[in-house]
Structures are given as C-alpha cells and as structure tokens.
C-alpha cells in the first residue's frame, strides 16, 4: 500500500485495487494503481481532485493544468 498526504488529506492506495481510501472513506477509482517495469503508476486525476486540486485537460494542446 502507498499513502499520500497533503494538508489534512490522507490517501491510501493498493496496487491493482480500484478502491482508494480518502480520509478513511473508501472510494472507487476508474483506474487502479499498477507497477510497470519497477515504477508505480497511479490515477493522477483521481488523486489530485481528492487532494482538493482542479485538473483541466486541453485536448488541442494536449496539456494538463492543475490549480488549487
């Protein structure tokens, strides 16, 4: 399991599980964390939004903007 903390928010993830625990509450993610070639990949949008950040995708420029 991996735990992330930001401010008063704590998120716990388990590889290959779509259930992610945010401040003690289980939530369903559409993507599970995975380990590929020794690197752990996590559902970035889910994590950022649950940390209280706004995520915008610009399909034309293929860029992500993250704002508090």
MOFENFEN-V167982 format. One record per residue. N is the residue number from 0. RES is the residue in one letter. PHI is phi in whole degrees, 0 to 359 (NA if undefined). NEAR is the number of other C-alpha atoms within 10 Angstrom. D_CENTER is the distance of its C-alpha to the mean C-alpha in Angstrom with 1 decimal. Layout:
[[N | RES | PHI | NEAR | D_CENTER] [N | RES | PHI | NEAR | D_CENTER]]
This chain:
[[0 | X | NA | 8 | 13.4] [1 | X | 237 | 10 | 11.1] [2 | X | 238 | 11 | 10.8] [3 | X | 244 | 12 | 9.2] [4 | X | 229 | 12 | 11.5] [5 | X | 210 | 10 | 12.1] [6 | X | 61 | 7 | 15.3] [7 | X | 263 | 7 | 15.8] [8 | X | 259 | 13 | 12.2] [9 | X | 238 | 15 | 11.4] [10 | X | 235 | 19 | 8.4] [11 | X | 242 | 18 | 9.7] [12 | X | 237 | 20 | 8.6] [13 | X | 235 | 16 | 11.5] [14 | X | 304 | 16 | 12.2] [15 | X | 71 | 12 | 13.3] [16 | X | 245 | 15 | 12.4] [17 | X | 278 | 17 | 10.7] [18 | X | 270 | 19 | 11.2] [19 | X | 239 | 21 | 8.6] [20 | X | 261 | 16 | 10.7] [21 | X | 245 | 19 | 10.2] [22 | X | 48 | 13 | 13.5] [23 | X | 84 | 11 | 15.3] [24 | X | 253 | 10 | 14.5] [25 | X | 285 | 13 | 13.3] [26 | X | 230 | 12 | 11.2] [27 | X | 263 | 12 | 11.1] [28 | X | 254 | 15 | 8.4] [29 | X | 283 | 9 | 10.4] [30 | X | 226 | 16 | 9.1] [31 | X | 266 | 17 | 9.3] [32 | X | 300 | 21 | 8.6] [33 | X | 221 | 16 | 11.9] [34 | X | 253 | 11 | 14.4] [35 | X | 230 | 8 | 16.6] [36 | X | 50 | 6 | 19.6] [37 | X | 79 | 7 | 18.5] [38 | X | 246 | 8 | 15.1] [39 | X | 263 | 11 | 11.7] [40 | X | 256 | 13 | 9.4] [41 | X | 235 | 17 | 5.7] [42 | X | 288 | 15 | 4.2] [43 | X | 302 | 12 | 4.0] [44 | X | 301 | 17 | 5.5] [45 | X | 302 | 17 | 4.0] [46 | X | 298 | 18 | 2.3] [47 | X | 297 | 16 | 5.6] [48 | X | 295 | 14 | 7.5] [49 | X | 282 | 16 | 7.3] [50 | X | 269 | 19 | 8.5] [51 | X | 88 | 13 | 11.2] [52 | X | 260 | 13 | 10.9] [53 | X | 261 | 13 | 12.2] [54 | X | 239 | 15 | 11.2] [55 | X | 239 | 11 | 14.4] [56 | X | 248 | 11 | 15.3] [57 | X | 254 | 9 | 19.0] [58 | X | 291 | 8 | 20.2] [59 | X | 295 | 6 | 23.6] [60 | X | 266 | 7 | 22.5] [61 | X | 52 | 7 | 19.3] [62 | X | 235 | 10 | 17.4] [63 | X | 250 | 12 | 14.3] [64 | X | 244 | 9 | 15.1] [65 | X | 244 | 13 | 12.8] [66 | X | 227 | 11 | 14.9] [67 | X | 293 | 9 | 15.1]]
